[in-house]
């Protein structure tokens, strides 16, 4: 059958339309593929949301677009939270807000049902529409919503993550609306093809959002693992430093015990004012050194030295702030410097600990914060419960710390304050918190201040009371066994006690001392802890077997690292920390003699 001219032309036009449709579909497919690749590559959440909305408006010729994400409100109810708005023609001043997921709005309905809403005119919804279009939004923003395409962003599993709201489709892609009248006159409905494209892009966007969320969770998990590893490394490094510092402190205490003891003995024996004055200077400097050693031991000590009690950490904060008022209020104001002290103290359960130590720790954190704000600033203390922990946060607006300084700030002797700092303040805080079974973390950035977070456990068992103090001094002479491997310390003890009229037998090791103890009775044994061969604990055990009633004093440079209750359980009656004063040793011997005379042992 022959085809006439008009039929051929119609076929030709149909062919051209098919070619044009195919070309358009190919362009759209390529565009969607390109958009998918761009979405998949974007990791920044805010940039991803902007890209989703921008591309959705581009492929649908939308003049205005907004994006909502599914969120949880304060009551725990799912809602749509506004995140982004874009407009090419007229400004749309939108404030942050939330929409209920339900029929109260087209966006809420789309999120609830997971269905697309396509309105030719938002002011004239189709009869029986299961949702409401609220004109109040346009009245508040001075805008005109005409055509509207609302597309849920659904994952392949059907979960709605958000909603794309595309408004006022332009008759031409480059067309801009100059007025509300232009919108009412020229905005056209969204075509079925536009709806398909927007639906496909919304699905891609949902996958990209899900991937971005998973990527963020993965990064957070990796950061948590890295922080945990760094915390373990810091803890181990600080533990090693603590052990080293404790060892150094022990050796220094042995030296200082000799210096202090000899200086005090010479002051008692010399009647020359100039010489006595020089000896007093030697003693004073040695005592200052002993104080520094004690601060080192505060960092390394892991045992309590006083009975613990129930402590209200918020009340401790109030006491510290009030006690230091001259330091952060009166004195700075006299120099023209102002500190704003803020307390945000929520009621917290009691912790168990040493209130004096906790005060010292918070005091050091307060002083550290003030030092970081030489020109003034704000310092905030806050407390609150956190599961089985009580949290205290100390935050300042000071100069902050670099990452390297932050990593090392708890190390003993590490300081950024030159000659004005000892480098022991924060290390002592670390020791106190660790001793209380807690953790301390620090966040800081240069120029943004620092935040120290202390977490202490609730419900630690309160230990039994410490032993009663020694009895009052009494006169008399005693037979004393001295067991000390350091010759200088041993000789000093012999000279001190012999000079007071006591019969002193000295040995440099535990084995020979125990052999002597089996030969004759002693009124008191002074035993060093760290000795080669037999330790002070072993010697004390042997002495108890040889002479069950002998009073035993452990004389040690480890000082506060020894728990009093543990020492008594192992046969020790008294603890004497090096360096000791002559008066301390005199008081101990007199106490033992007084107890013996009263028949207490």
Secondary structure, DSSP 4 states (H G I P E B T S, - for coil): ----HHHHHHHHHHHHHHHHHHHHHHHHHHHHHHHHHHHHH---HHHHHHHHHHHHHHHHTEEEEEEEEEEE-TTS-EEEEEEEEEESSS-------EEESSTTSHHHHHHHH---EEES-TTSPPTT-SS---THHHHHHT----SEEEEEEE-TT--EEEEEEEEEE-SSTT----SHHHHHHH-BPPPHHHHHHHHHHHHHHHHHHHHHHHHHHHHHHHHHHHHHHHHHHHHHHHHHHHHHHHHHHHHHHHHHHHHHHHHHHHHHH---HHHHHHHHHHHHHHHHHHHHHHHHHHHH--S-SS--EEE-HHHHHHHHHHHTHIIIIIHHHHTT--EEEEEEE---PPEEE-HHHHHHHHHHHHHHHHHT-TT-EEEEEEEEEETTEEEEEEEE-S----HHHHHHTTSTT--SSGGG--S-HHHHHHHHHHHTT-EEEEEEETTTEEEEEEEEEB-PPPPPPPPPPPPPP-----EEEEE-S-HHHHHHHHHHHHHTT-EEEEESSHHHHHHHHTTS--SEEEEESS-SSS-HHHHHHHHHHH-TT-EEEEEETTGGGS-HHHHHHTT--EEEESS--HHHHHHHHHHHHHHHHHT--
